[in-house]
Amino acid sequence: MTTRTAIVLLLAALVLSACGSDRAPPPPEGYKYDPDRDFVLDPLVREKKNDQKK
């Protein structure tokens, strides 16, 4: 591969990567945002709310 071909491929990759979306995708239907809800990946790690205030 010549240097010129490599430069053309890199520039094409940069142009194509710049064609993405500029915002987050919309949430699925029925989704309701609830900031007070606890989200724990592992239920064994869940702590009591009184312990978090210490």
Z-matrix of the N, CA and C atoms (Angstrom, degrees):
N
C 1 1.443
C 2 1.529 1 107.37
N 3 1.280 2 115.36 1 131.46
C 4 1.462 3 118.84 2 -179.12
C 5 1.524 4 110.20 3 -83.23
N 6 1.307 5 114.35 4 167.61
C 7 1.459 6 119.95 5 -179.82
C 8 1.532 7 110.56 6 -64.26
N 9 1.295 8 116.68 7 -39.49
C 10 1.463 9 121.05 8 -179.45
C 11 1.535 10 110.50 9 -63.35
N 12 1.312 11 117.41 10 -40.99
C 13 1.469 12 121.33 11 178.89
C 14 1.528 13 110.59 12 -65.74
N 15 1.313 14 116.35 13 -40.47
C 16 1.461 15 120.12 14 179.17
C 17 1.528 16 111.07 15 -63.96
N 18 1.324 17 116.85 16 -41.57
C 19 1.466 18 120.37 17 178.73
C 20 1.518 19 110.78 18 -64.62
N 21 1.324 20 117.43 19 -42.00
C 22 1.463 21 121.14 20 179.38
C 23 1.531 22 110.20 21 -63.59
N 24 1.316 23 117.84 22 -42.48
C 25 1.455 24 120.55 23 178.85
C 26 1.529 25 111.93 24 -65.22
N 27 1.323 26 117.62 25 -41.44
C 28 1.462 27 120.56 26 177.74
C 29 1.524 28 111.64 27 -64.51
N 30 1.313 29 118.19 28 -42.35
C 31 1.457 30 121.05 29 177.70
C 32 1.524 31 111.48 30 -65.04
N 33 1.314 32 117.20 31 -39.20
C 34 1.466 33 120.38 32 177.75
C 35 1.528 34 110.17 33 -64.94
N 36 1.320 35 117.56 34 -38.99
C 37 1.463 36 120.73 35 178.19
C 38 1.529 37 110.70 36 -65.45
N 39 1.320 38 117.70 37 -39.62
C 40 1.461 39 120.72 38 178.05
C 41 1.528 40 111.67 39 -65.45
N 42 1.314 41 116.58 40 -41.73
C 43 1.470 42 120.36 41 179.22
C 44 1.519 43 110.23 42 -64.77
N 45 1.318 44 117.56 43 -43.62
C 46 1.462 45 119.97 44 -179.56
C 47 1.529 46 111.87 45 -68.73
N 48 1.322 47 117.95 46 -33.78
C 49 1.464 48 119.69 47 179.05
C 50 1.519 49 111.49 48 -71.86
N 51 1.318 50 117.80 49 -23.64
C 52 1.463 51 121.40 50 178.77
C 53 1.519 52 112.11 51 -79.96
N 54 1.314 53 118.62 52 -6.73
C 55 1.460 54 122.10 53 -177.48
C 56 1.525 55 112.49 54 -89.97
N 57 1.310 56 118.49 55 18.15
C 58 1.453 57 121.38 56 -177.99
C 59 1.515 58 112.29 57 -80.28
N 60 1.302 59 115.68 58 179.60
C 61 1.453 60 122.18 59 179.48
C 62 1.524 61 109.56 60 -78.13
N 63 1.323 62 116.70 61 149.35
C 64 1.456 63 120.47 62 -179.25
C 65 1.527 64 112.74 63 -103.04
N 66 1.313 65 118.04 64 11.60
C 67 1.461 66 120.60 65 178.84
C 68 1.517 67 109.85 66 -146.26
N 69 1.321 68 115.03 67 167.49
C 70 1.459 69 120.60 68 -179.53
C 71 1.526 70 109.63 69 -74.37
N 72 1.322 71 118.36 70 151.41
C 73 1.458 72 120.28 71 177.60
C 74 1.525 73 110.13 72 -67.45
N 75 1.326 74 117.79 73 151.77
C 76 1.460 75 120.18 74 -179.78
C 77 1.534 76 111.05 75 -66.34
N 78 1.330 77 117.38 76 150.42
C 79 1.464 78 119.58 77 179.13
C 80 1.525 79 110.72 78 -69.22
N 81 1.325 80 117.90 79 158.29
C 82 1.465 81 120.59 80 179.64
C 83 1.529 82 111.26 81 -66.95
N 84 1.307 83 115.72 82 159.72
C 85 1.461 84 120.36 83 -179.92
C 86 1.519 85 110.21 84 -62.56
N 87 1.312 86 116.41 85 139.79
C 88 1.451 87 121.43 86 178.82
C 89 1.512 88 114.27 87 86.80
N 90 1.316 89 118.66 88 -1.68
C 91 1.461 90 122.01 89 -179.46
C 92 1.523 91 109.27 90 -75.65
N 93 1.322 92 116.72 91 132.26
C 94 1.459 93 121.94 92 176.76
C 95 1.518 94 107.96 93 -125.40
N 96 1.320 95 116.22 94 124.80
C 97 1.458 96 121.81 95 -179.34
C 98 1.526 97 109.32 96 -75.27
N 99 1.310 98 116.83 97 126.33
C 100 1.458 99 122.72 98 179.01
C 101 1.526 100 108.17 99 -135.46
N 102 1.341 101 118.03 100 95.40
C 103 1.465 102 119.96 101 -176.36
C 104 1.519 103 113.92 102 -69.20
N 105 1.331 104 118.36 103 -17.69
C 106 1.462 105 120.86 104 -178.49
C 107 1.523 106 113.04 105 -85.02
N 108 1.325 107 117.14 106 -9.58
C 109 1.454 108 120.62 107 -178.12
C 110 1.529 109 110.23 108 -73.40
N 111 1.301 110 116.55 109 135.45
C 112 1.463 111 120.70 110 176.88
C 113 1.516 112 109.52 111 -78.42
N 114 1.317 113 115.98 112 134.79
C 115 1.455 114 121.32 113 176.65
C 116 1.512 115 108.00 114 -122.78
N 117 1.312 116 116.34 115 113.18
C 118 1.456 117 121.78 116 -178.83
C 119 1.521 118 108.11 117 -126.49
N 120 1.312 119 116.21 118 127.29
C 121 1.452 120 119.81 119 179.52
C 122 1.517 121 111.65 120 -69.16
N 123 1.310 122 116.35 121 -39.55
C 124 1.456 123 121.03 122 -178.08
C 125 1.524 124 108.41 123 -120.01
N 126 1.332 125 119.16 124 115.08
C 127 1.459 126 120.09 125 -177.27
C 128 1.523 127 113.48 126 -62.33
N 129 1.300 128 119.13 127 -19.30
C 130 1.464 129 121.32 128 178.46
C 131 1.531 130 111.61 129 -72.76
N 132 1.318 131 117.15 130 -18.71
C 133 1.454 132 121.76 131 -177.34
C 134 1.532 133 110.97 132 -90.65
N 135 1.310 134 117.51 133 -10.51
C 136 1.461 135 121.81 134 -176.35
C 137 1.528 136 110.90 135 -57.34
N 138 1.347 137 115.78 136 134.83
C 139 1.452 138 121.43 137 179.59
C 140 1.523 139 109.06 138 -111.27
N 141 1.301 140 115.76 139 158.41
C 142 1.448 141 119.59 140 173.96
C 143 1.521 142 109.87 141 -75.82
N 144 1.331 143 116.96 142 149.73
C 145 1.466 144 120.04 143 -178.14
C 146 1.527 145 111.38 144 -64.66
N 147 1.312 146 119.18 145 -30.24
C 148 1.453 147 121.28 146 178.40
C 149 1.530 148 111.32 147 -67.59
N 150 1.307 149 117.76 148 -32.31
C 151 1.467 150 121.53 149 -179.58
C 152 1.521 151 111.36 150 -72.65
N 153 1.336 152 118.47 151 -27.13
C 154 1.453 153 121.14 152 -178.19
C 155 1.518 154 112.13 153 -73.79
N 156 1.332 155 118.84 154 -23.53
C 157 1.443 156 121.95 155 -177.20
C 158 1.524 157 111.98 156 -78.40
N 159 1.305 158 118.75 157 -14.42
C 160 1.471 159 121.71 158 -177.73
C 161 1.491 160 112.04 159 -69.97
